[in-house]
Amino acid sequence: MAILLTGAFGNVGKSSLNILLQQNQKVKCFDLKTAKNQWSAKKYKKVKFVWGDISNPSDVKKTMTEDIEAVIHLAAIIPPGSEKNPLLAYKVNVLGTLNILDAIRQLQKTPQLIFASSVSIYGNTQDQKKMLEVNTCKNPIDEYSRHKSACEKIIKSSGIPYTILRYGAVLPLSLSIDPIMYDVPLDTKIEFLHTYDAGRAAVNAIGNKKAFNKTFLIGGGKSSQLYYREMMRQLLETMGIGMLPDSAFGKNPYYTGWMNTKESEKVLKYQQHDFKKYVQQIKGRLGVGRYLTKAAKPLVRKILLKKSPYYSK
């Protein structure tokens, strides 16, 4: 039996793949045939790769063979790409999911579908005093969250055994400064989720009867529930840059929040790396580069502030 992993070379995809291999699972990966992905694939000698476009039904169909036990479906276009090109994002996010479901229906034995959704489907919840629950009212406010919400509905009505994982804020280990970081107000509640734990949650759902036809909130837990100001302060100081001025960050509400993950942790047992461990990992990866950044701190800060659409002298 084999596990089909879509979006294998994305942030959570790479974590999921590594955990599957640690468990000696037979894995088949599906992703776009890019130079970067092909280069990354070279180090995985025991993995079968199928290259294609998830929005193309024939490409998806050739990945779905009778030996597939479960499909971990991670392939998606996320913000800001989903907002800049909503038509392409819809084709990948929604039509791609429909293609996965159609291909599954062609099999004699129906595999389990594990789908990566997002906390963003709740919309703006910063004024909500209680933590987010699975049954909290959904209010998607952008293309990406609307796509995820639509996919959840399609999957639940498909008759295919599923597990839906609504992920919190999954930051990559290859941390870089993306202008989207300025869109989040500093007083925003945000729940960090380590990429390893995101991958582990997906893998631990495979064949887990307690996870069948269930939706879970997947986050780092209480020790990873922060305000965005504190998250940015720790990361920027670890990088040797130092906290940036408040005026560099936007004011419009952002769709993240703190989640009740007791049930998901009980069933999936995935919470192993909190935000503190993540910061330590980033510090280790930067190595002596932190000191070089500190030496050029004024210039680095000037360059970063130019990337903010909100900051002005």
C-alpha positions in Angstrom: 0.0 0.0 0.0 1.1 3.6 -0.7 0.4 7.1 0.4 -0.2 9.8 -2.2 1.1 13.2 -1.2 0.1 16.2 -3.3 2.0 19.5 -3.0 5.0 17.4 -1.8 7.5 20.2 -2.0 5.5 22.9 -0.2 6.2 23.9 3.4 4.0 21.2 5.0 4.6 18.8 2.1 8.3 18.4 2.8 7.6 17.9 6.5 4.9 15.3 5.7 7.2 13.5 3.3 10.1 13.3 5.7 7.8 11.9 8.5 6.3 9.3 6.1 9.7 8.1 5.2 10.8 8.0 8.9 7.8 5.6 9.3 9.0 3.5 6.3 5.8 4.3 4.4 5.7 3.8 0.7 5.1 7.2 -0.8 4.1 8.6 -4.2 4.5 12.3 -4.6 2.6 14.6 -7.0 3.8 18.2 -7.7 4.6 20.6 -10.5 7.6 19.8 -12.7 9.8 22.7 -11.9 13.6 22.9 -11.8 13.4 23.6 -8.1 11.1 20.6 -7.4 13.2 18.3 -9.5 16.3 19.3 -7.7 14.7 18.7 -4.3 13.5 15.3 -5.5 17.0 14.0 -6.1 17.7 13.3 -2.5 14.7 11.0 -2.2 15.8 7.8 -3.7 12.9 5.6 -2.5 10.1 7.9 -3.5 8.1 7.7 -6.7 7.4 11.2 -8.2 4.6 11.9 -10.6 4.9 15.4 -12.2 1.9 17.3 -13.3 -0.7 20.0 -12.9 -3.4 19.3 -10.3 -5.9 21.4 -12.2 -5.5 18.9 -15.1 -7.8 15.9 -14.6 -5.6 13.5 -16.7 -2.5 14.4 -14.7 -4.3 13.7 -11.5 -5.8 10.4 -12.8 -2.4 8.9 -13.6 -1.4 9.3 -9.9 -4.4 7.5 -8.5 -3.6 3.7 -8.6 -5.2 0.9 -6.8 -2.4 0.6 -4.2 -3.2 4.1 -2.7 -4.3 3.7 0.9 -4.6 7.4 1.7 -4.3 10.8 0.0 -2.7 13.7 1.9 -3.9 16.6 -0.2 -1.8 19.7 0.4 -1.4 21.3 -3.0 -2.7 24.8 -3.0 -2.0 28.4 -4.0 -1.8 30.4 -0.8 -1.8 34.2 -0.1 -0.6 36.5 -1.5 -0.6 34.5 -4.7 -4.2 33.4 -4.3 -5.3 37.1 -4.2 -3.1 38.3 -7.0 -4.3 35.6 -9.4 -7.7 34.4 -8.1 -8.6 32.5 -11.3 -5.5 30.4 -11.2 -5.9 29.9 -7.5 -9.5 28.7 -8.0 -8.3 26.2 -10.6 -5.7 24.8 -8.4 -7.4 25.0 -5.0 -11.0 24.1 -5.9 -10.9 22.3 -9.3 -7.8 20.5 -8.2 -9.6 19.1 -5.2 -12.5 18.1 -7.4 -10.0 16.3 -9.7 -8.7 14.4 -6.7 -12.2 13.3 -5.6 -13.1 12.3 -9.2 -9.9 10.2 -9.4 -10.6 8.5 -6.1 -14.0 7.5 -7.2 -12.5 5.5 -10.1 -10.7 3.2 -7.6 -12.3 -0.1 -6.5 -11.2 0.5 -2.9 -11.7 4.0 -1.7 -8.7 5.6 0.1 -9.0 8.1 3.0 -8.6 11.8 2.0 -6.7 14.0 4.4 -7.3 17.6 3.4 -5.3 20.7 4.5 -7.7 23.5 5.3 -7.1 26.7 7.2 -8.0 28.7 10.3 -8.6 31.6 7.8 -12.1 30.3 7.0 -13.4 31.8 10.2 -12.6 35.3 9.0 -12.0 38.2 11.4 -12.3 36.9 14.9 -10.0 39.2 16.9 -12.9 40.6 18.9 -14.0 37.1 19.9 -13.1 36.4 23.6 -13.5 32.6 23.4 -11.0 30.4 21.5 -12.0 29.1 18.1 -13.8 25.8 18.0 -14.5 23.5 15.0 -18.2 24.7 15.1 -17.4 28.4 15.3 -19.3 30.2 12.6 -17.3 30.5 9.4 -16.9 33.8 7.6 -14.3 33.5 4.8 -13.2 37.0 3.6 -10.7 36.4 0.8 -10.2 34.1 -2.2 -8.0 31.6 -0.4 -10.4 31.2 2.6 -13.4 31.0 0.3 -11.6 28.2 -1.7 -10.9 26.3 1.5 -14.5 26.6 2.7 -15.8 25.4 -0.7 -13.5 22.4 -0.7 -14.6 21.4 2.8 -18.2 21.4 1.7 -17.4 19.4 -1.4 -15.4 16.8 0.5 -18.0 16.3 3.2 -20.7 15.7 0.6 -18.5 13.3 -1.5 -19.1 10.1 0.4 -15.3 9.6 0.5 -13.8 9.0 4.0 -12.1 12.2 5.0 -10.1 14.0 7.6 -10.0 17.9 7.4 -7.2 19.7 9.2 -7.7 23.4 9.7 -4.1 24.6 10.2 -2.9 27.6 12.2 0.1 29.8 11.2 2.7 27.4 9.7 6.0 29.3 9.3 8.7 27.7 7.2 12.2 26.9 8.6 13.7 28.7 5.7 12.6 32.0 7.2 12.6 35.1 4.9 11.1 38.5 5.0 7.9 38.5 2.9 5.9 41.8 2.5 2.8 40.0 3.5 4.1 40.0 7.1 3.3 43.8 7.3 -0.4 43.1 6.6 -0.9 41.6 10.1 -1.7 44.1 12.8 0.6 43.8 15.8 -2.3 43.2 18.3 -3.5 40.2 16.3 -3.9 36.9 18.1 -2.0 34.2 16.2 -1.4 30.6 16.9 1.9 29.3 15.7 2.1 25.7 14.2 5.5 24.2 13.5 5.8 22.7 10.0 7.0 19.4 11.5 3.9 19.2 13.7 1.6 20.2 10.7 3.1 17.3 8.8 2.8 14.9 11.7 -0.9 15.7 12.2 -1.5 14.8 8.5 0.5 11.6 8.8 -1.0 10.5 12.1 -4.5 10.8 10.6 -3.7 8.0 8.1 -5.8 4.9 9.0 -6.8 6.5 12.3 -10.5 5.5 12.8 -11.0 8.3 15.4 -10.1 10.8 12.7 -12.4 9.5 10.0 -15.0 12.0 8.8 -13.8 14.5 11.3 -12.6 18.1 11.2 -9.8 19.2 13.5 -8.2 22.5 14.5 -4.4 22.1 14.2 -2.2 24.5 16.2 0.7 24.6 18.5 -1.3 24.7 21.7 -1.2 27.2 24.6 2.5 27.7 24.5 2.3 28.8 20.9 -0.6 31.3 21.3 0.9 34.7 21.0 0.1 38.3 19.9 1.7 39.1 16.6 3.8 41.8 18.2 5.6 39.3 20.4 6.0 36.8 17.6 7.7 39.4 15.3 9.8 40.8 18.2 11.3 37.4 19.0 11.9 36.5 15.4 13.4 39.8 14.3 15.6 39.9 17.4 16.8 36.4 16.7 17.7 37.3 13.2 19.7 40.2 14.5 17.4 42.9 13.0 15.5 44.1 16.0 11.8 44.9 16.2 10.5 47.3 13.5 8.4 50.3 14.3 4.6 49.9 14.8 4.0 52.2 11.8 5.4 49.5 9.4 2.5 47.2 10.1 -1.1 47.5 8.9 -4.3 48.1 10.9 -6.9 46.1 9.0 -8.1 42.9 10.9 -6.4 39.7 9.9 -8.0 36.3 10.0 -6.1 34.3 12.6 -6.9 33.4 16.2 -6.3 31.1 19.1 -7.8 27.7 18.8 -9.0 24.9 21.0 -6.8 22.0 19.9 -7.4 19.6 22.8 -9.4 17.2 20.7 -7.0 17.2 17.7 -4.0 16.6 20.0 -5.8 13.8 21.8 -6.6 12.0 18.5 -3.5 12.9 16.4 -0.7 13.4 19.0 1.3 15.9 16.9 2.3 18.8 19.2 6.0 18.4 19.7 7.5 21.8 18.7 6.2 25.0 20.2 7.2 28.5 19.2 10.1 28.6 21.7 11.7 25.6 20.0 11.1 27.2 16.6 13.0 30.3 17.6 15.9 28.2 18.8 15.9 26.3 15.5 16.0 29.6 13.5 18.8 30.8 15.7 20.8 27.6 15.0 20.2 27.8 11.3 21.3 31.4 11.0 24.6 30.6 12.8 27.2 33.3 12.4 25.0 35.0 9.8 23.2 36.6 12.8 26.3 38.5 13.7 26.8 39.7 10.1 23.2 41.0 10.1 23.8 42.8 13.4 26.9 44.5 11.9 24.8 45.8 9.0 21.7 46.3 11.1 20.9 50.0 10.0 21.1 49.1 6.3 19.1 45.9 6.7 16.4 47.7 8.6 16.2 50.4 6.0 15.8 47.8 3.2 13.1 46.0 5.2 11.1 49.1 5.9 11.1 50.0 2.2 9.2 46.7 1.7 6.4 47.8 4.0 3.4 49.5 2.2 2.5 51.2 5.4 5.7 52.7 6.6 6.8 56.3 5.9 9.4 58.5 7.6 
